[in-house]
Amino acid sequence: MFADQTAPPIFAAAHVRDEVVEWLPQLARKRKLDLGLLLAVFQSLPIQWTGGDSYGKFEEDARRRMAVRDEEDWLTVALALTLTERHNVAVWSQDKDFSVSSLDVLTTGDLLELLAGRE
């Protein structure tokens, strides 16, 4: 786990974790990277993986928001909608499909700039 205790909490749908783990072997082969190291780094990320039982009530709304781009991304949108009930949140993604979600979306560059501003 990272030592920076001032970092904002990071949440992601457990389904996203499963997709990443599924694609890491292909990425490792393509980039000639050590799969064991990739998995270790991935597991050390300070992400709170969240199951569908906590955001399922927003499935219909999330699917509707994403229907014109990629409805399969509904899980992340539903999680963000759940979290916005209690916090100011944004979706962190390079996926342009989230532009239709009516949620704040941060790219990796945006996130790094925000984090650099805290120093």
FENMO-V677359 format. One line per field, one symbol per residue. phi: phi as a letter, one per 40 degrees, with the letter a starting at -180 (. if undefined). psi: psi as a letter, one per 30 degrees, with the letter a starting at -180 (. if undefined). burial: + if it has 9 or more other C-alpha atoms within 8 Angstrom, else -. Layout:
# FENMO-V677359
phi = ???
psi = ???
burial = ???
This chain:
# FENMO-V677359
phi = .ccccccccbbacdccdccccccddccccccfbccdcdcccdccccbccbccccbdcbdcccccccdcbacccdcccccccccccbacbbccacccdccccgbcbbcdcdccccccccc
psi = klfjffklkkklkeeeeeeeeefeeeeeeeghljeeeeeeeeffkikjkklfffgffgeeeeeeefefdjffgeeeeeeeeeefffljllkjkfjffffffglkkkleeeeeeeeeff.
burial = -----------+++--+---+--++-++----+-+--++---------++++-++--++--++-++---++-++++++++++++-----++++----+-++-+-++++--+---+----
